[in-house]
Amino acid sequence: MAQYYSFDFERKMSTEVEVVDGTAFTEAIKSVRNDSTDDTYAVFGHDGEDPNRIKVIAVGQDTKEIASYMDDSQILYTFARFVTKFDMSSTVKFVYIRWVGDKVPIARRGKYGVIKGSVEKLFDPYHILVETNTTEDLDTEKILRQLDDTAGIKSRVLENVEGRQERGFTQTQVPQRNNGPKFGVNNISRGGVKIDIDPGVAEAIQAVRNQKDNIQWVLASYQDGSPKGPIIVKNKGEGTVDELRENLVEDEAMYGLYRLTDHLDDIKTVKFVYIVWLGTEVKPMTRAKVSTHRGAMEDLFGQAHVQIFGSELSDITEDIVIEKVTSTSGSKSHVKE
């Protein structure tokens, strides 16, 4: 009975995978393959728990960050560019990483296993496959050694890949391991990806944090809407968060800090609210790139009592801010300026 069930399950499951946003996916892959760009990796995951749909999660410039995106409860895919050096020559090589978290249920692994070949074709050609469940296998130096060790073996990388330097020739696979540290998506390094920041941003943030200053809020954004930066001051003001909201733009990624006063038993306490805005019209590629700036932005804006993420204007109102602040502090009265 068990054998019959397994066969029937695999027969009915679709073996093909669909890309949620084909344009964003293609742009991410091309950017990593292009030696002239700073993008060295792209991370992809499934749309919800649908095994037949995948999407871009992040695009970044430092392969050491890849491990921070790996989640024990998810199956994820990464396409990365590495440069190996021998004597005076540099060779660009591509690595396809398939991550299967330890906490992914057996039944779910079976469903995702059916489309394994279809997903692999999306990243072909590449030099080596790393299939693992431990972040130890994602160490940059370890992958570089793996690439060096397999040099000279027939390559899967075709000669018609555009924008290439000299390509290496190899194919291998790293075996799965059960030991080693485990990291979830929320464990991204505090520094995140480096991004240029206009000095005026830090000055405006300090003004908001200074209780003697009339500036109540500041809103920062990417210059010209480009995720490459720099981060600049979009606007600042002396009003409520509703005034800040009037400056939010649907096709931009923005960051804000808002100061207000919480009243509890006649005691006034200053509270800070950190706001992350990702408008509904922001392009998928931009969404992926700005996600790698999360740690850097949190460091820039500093500690906050409440963090609010919004993509629609209705997500960020004075009432919502007050509700979050009071529920966090335990105060029963309204928060006032």
C-alpha positions in Angstrom: 0.0 0.0 0.0 2.8 2.4 0.9 4.7 1.8 -2.3 1.5 2.3 -4.4 0.8 5.6 -2.7 4.3 6.9 -3.3 4.1 6.1 -7.0 0.7 7.7 -7.4 1.8 10.8 -5.6 4.8 11.4 -7.9 2.8 10.6 -11.0 0.2 13.3 -10.2 2.6 16.0 -9.1 3.8 18.4 -11.8 7.5 18.1 -12.5 7.8 21.6 -13.9 8.4 24.8 -11.9 7.0 28.2 -12.8 8.8 31.5 -12.1 6.5 34.0 -10.4 8.2 37.0 -12.0 10.1 36.0 -15.1 11.6 39.4 -15.7 13.0 39.8 -12.2 14.3 36.2 -12.3 16.1 36.8 -15.6 17.5 40.1 -14.5 18.9 38.5 -11.4 20.6 35.7 -13.2 22.0 38.0 -15.9 23.3 40.4 -13.3 25.2 37.6 -11.5 26.6 36.2 -14.8 27.7 39.6 -15.9 31.3 40.1 -14.8 31.0 43.9 -14.9 28.3 44.1 -12.2 28.8 44.1 -8.5 26.1 41.5 -7.9 27.7 38.2 -7.1 24.7 36.1 -5.9 21.0 35.8 -6.1 18.8 33.8 -3.6 15.5 32.2 -4.7 12.7 30.5 -2.8 9.2 29.1 -3.2 6.1 31.2 -3.3 4.6 30.3 0.0 4.7 26.5 0.1 3.9 26.0 -3.5 6.5 23.5 -4.9 5.8 24.6 -8.5 6.4 28.3 -8.1 9.7 30.1 -7.2 10.6 33.8 -6.9 13.6 36.1 -6.3 14.3 36.7 -2.6 17.5 38.7 -2.6 20.3 39.8 -4.8 23.6 40.8 -3.2 27.3 41.7 -3.7 29.1 39.6 -1.1 28.9 35.8 -1.2 29.7 35.7 2.5 26.1 36.8 3.1 24.5 33.8 1.4 24.4 31.8 4.7 22.4 34.5 6.4 19.4 33.8 4.1 19.4 30.0 4.7 16.4 28.9 6.8 16.1 25.5 8.4 12.4 25.3 7.6 12.8 26.2 3.9 14.1 24.8 0.6 16.1 27.6 -1.1 18.2 28.0 -4.2 21.2 30.3 -4.8 23.2 31.2 -7.9 26.6 32.7 -7.2 29.6 34.0 -9.0 33.1 33.3 -7.6 36.6 34.2 -8.9 39.4 31.7 -8.5 43.0 32.8 -8.9 46.0 30.9 -10.1 49.4 32.5 -10.7 48.5 35.8 -12.4 45.2 34.8 -13.9 41.6 35.1 -12.6 38.8 32.7 -13.6 35.1 33.4 -13.1 33.1 30.3 -12.0 29.4 29.8 -11.2 28.0 27.8 -8.3 24.4 26.5 -8.0 23.4 25.9 -4.3 20.4 23.9 -3.3 19.5 24.3 0.4 17.2 21.8 2.1 16.6 22.8 5.7 16.7 20.2 8.5 13.2 21.2 9.6 11.5 20.7 6.2 9.0 17.9 6.7 9.6 14.6 4.9 6.3 14.9 3.0 7.2 18.4 1.8 10.7 17.3 0.8 9.1 14.7 -1.5 6.9 17.3 -3.2 9.9 19.6 -3.8 12.0 16.7 -4.9 9.7 16.1 -7.9 10.6 19.5 -9.4 14.3 19.3 -8.5 15.4 18.8 -12.1 13.2 21.5 -13.5 14.7 24.1 -11.0 18.2 23.0 -11.8 17.7 23.7 -15.5 16.9 27.4 -14.6 20.5 27.8 -13.4 22.3 25.7 -15.9 25.1 26.1 -16.9 27.2 26.3 -13.8 30.5 24.8 -12.6 29.6 23.0 -9.4 26.5 22.1 -7.4 26.5 22.5 -3.6 23.6 20.6 -2.1 23.5 20.9 1.6 21.7 21.6 4.9 24.6 23.2 6.8 26.0 26.7 6.5 29.5 25.3 6.9 29.3 24.2 3.2 28.5 27.8 2.2 31.7 29.2 3.5 33.3 31.2 0.7 36.8 29.8 1.2 35.5 26.3 1.3 33.6 26.7 -2.0 36.7 28.3 -3.6 38.8 25.3 -2.5 36.1 23.0 -4.0 36.3 24.9 -7.2 40.1 24.6 -7.2 40.1 20.9 -6.4 37.8 20.1 -9.3 39.7 22.2 -11.9 40.4 20.2 -15.1 37.2 18.2 -15.0 34.7 18.6 -17.8 32.7 21.8 -17.3 29.0 22.3 -17.5 29.5 26.0 -18.4 28.9 26.5 -22.1 31.0 28.7 -24.4 28.1 30.9 -25.4 27.6 32.5 -21.9 27.8 36.2 -22.5 30.0 38.7 -20.6 32.4 36.0 -19.4 36.1 36.1 -18.4 38.1 32.9 -18.7 35.8 30.1 -17.4 36.9 27.1 -15.5 36.0 23.6 -16.2 34.5 21.5 -13.4 31.4 19.8 -12.0 31.0 18.2 -8.6 28.6 18.0 -5.6 29.1 18.6 -1.9 27.5 15.8 0.2 24.9 16.7 2.8 25.8 17.0 6.5 23.8 17.2 9.6 26.3 19.1 11.8 27.2 22.7 11.9 25.5 26.0 12.9 22.1 26.8 11.7 20.9 30.3 10.8 17.5 31.6 9.8 16.6 34.5 7.6 16.5 36.8 10.6 20.1 36.2 11.4 21.5 38.4 8.7 24.6 40.3 9.9 23.9 43.6 11.5 26.1 45.5 9.1 24.3 44.1 6.0 25.5 45.1 2.6 27.5 48.4 2.5 25.6 51.3 1.0 26.7 55.0 0.7 24.8 57.3 3.0 24.6 61.1 2.7 25.9 62.7 6.0 22.6 64.6 6.2 20.7 61.4 7.0 22.6 60.8 10.2 22.2 64.5 11.2 18.4 64.3 10.7 18.2 61.1 12.7 20.1 62.8 15.6 17.7 65.7 15.4 14.7 63.3 15.8 16.4 61.6 18.8 17.1 65.0 20.4 14.1 65.7 22.6 14.9 69.4 22.6 14.7 69.5 18.8 11.3 70.3 17.1 12.0 67.7 14.4 9.6 64.8 15.1 10.3 62.6 12.1 12.7 61.9 9.2 12.2 60.0 6.0 15.2 58.7 3.9 15.2 57.1 0.5 17.5 56.0 -2.4 18.7 58.8 -4.6 16.9 58.7 -7.9 15.1 55.5 -6.7 18.3 53.5 -7.4 19.0 50.6 -4.9 22.7 51.4 -5.5 22.3 54.5 -3.4 23.3 56.7 -1.9 20.7 57.0 0.9 19.5 60.6 1.2 17.0 62.6 3.3 13.7 62.6 1.5 12.0 65.0 4.0 11.7 65.7 7.7 9.1 67.5 9.8 7.6 68.6 13.1 4.2 66.9 12.7 2.7 63.5 13.4 3.4 60.2 11.5 0.5 61.2 9.3 2.6 64.1 8.0 5.4 61.6 7.3 3.0 59.4 5.5 2.2 62.1 3.0 5.8 61.8 1.7 5.7 58.1 1.0 6.0 57.2 -2.7 4.5 54.0 -4.1 7.4 53.2 -6.4 10.2 53.8 -3.8 11.8 52.0 -0.9 12.1 54.3 2.1 13.1 54.4 5.8 11.8 56.6 8.6 12.2 57.4 12.2 9.3 59.0 14.3 9.5 60.3 17.9 6.5 60.5 20.1 5.7 60.6 23.9 4.0 57.8 25.7 2.0 58.7 28.9 1.7 56.1 31.6 0.6 57.0 35.1 1.6 60.7 34.6 5.0 59.6 33.5 6.2 60.7 30.1 8.4 58.4 28.1 9.9 59.2 24.7 9.4 56.4 22.2 10.9 55.9 18.8 9.3 54.1 15.8 11.3 52.8 13.0 9.4 52.6 9.7 10.4 50.5 6.6 8.4 51.4 3.5 8.4 49.3 0.4 5.7 50.7 -2.0 3.5 48.4 -4.0 5.0 49.7 -7.3 8.6 49.0 -6.4 10.2 46.7 -9.0 10.9 43.1 -7.9 14.6 43.5 -8.7 14.8 46.6 -6.5 12.9 44.8 -3.7 15.5 42.0 -3.8 18.5 44.4 -3.7 17.2 46.6 -0.9 16.5 43.6 1.2 20.3 43.2 1.5 20.5 46.6 3.1 18.3 45.7 6.1 21.1 45.3 8.6 22.9 48.5 7.4 19.7 50.6 7.7 18.9 49.2 11.2 22.3 50.2 12.3 22.0 53.6 10.8 18.6 54.4 12.4 19.5 52.8 15.7 17.3 51.2 18.3 13.6 51.7 18.3 10.7 50.7 20.5 8.5 49.7 17.6 9.2 48.7 14.0 6.5 49.0 11.3 6.7 47.6 7.8 4.4 49.1 5.3 3.6 48.8 1.6 0.3 50.7 1.5 -0.6 54.0 3.1 -3.2 52.3 5.3 -0.3 50.4 7.0 1.1 53.5 8.5 -1.3 55.8 10.4 -1.1 57.6 13.8 -3.7 55.2 15.2 -1.7 52.2 14.2 1.5 53.7 15.7 -0.2 54.5 18.9 -1.7 51.0 19.2 1.7 49.4 18.7 3.5 51.7 21.1 0.9 51.3 23.9 0.6 47.5 23.5 4.4 47.3 23.7 4.7 49.6 26.8 1.6 48.4 28.5 0.2 51.9 28.8 -3.5 52.3 28.9 -3.8 55.9 27.9 -3.3 57.6 24.5 0.1 58.5 23.3 0.6 62.2 22.7 3.1 64.4 20.9 
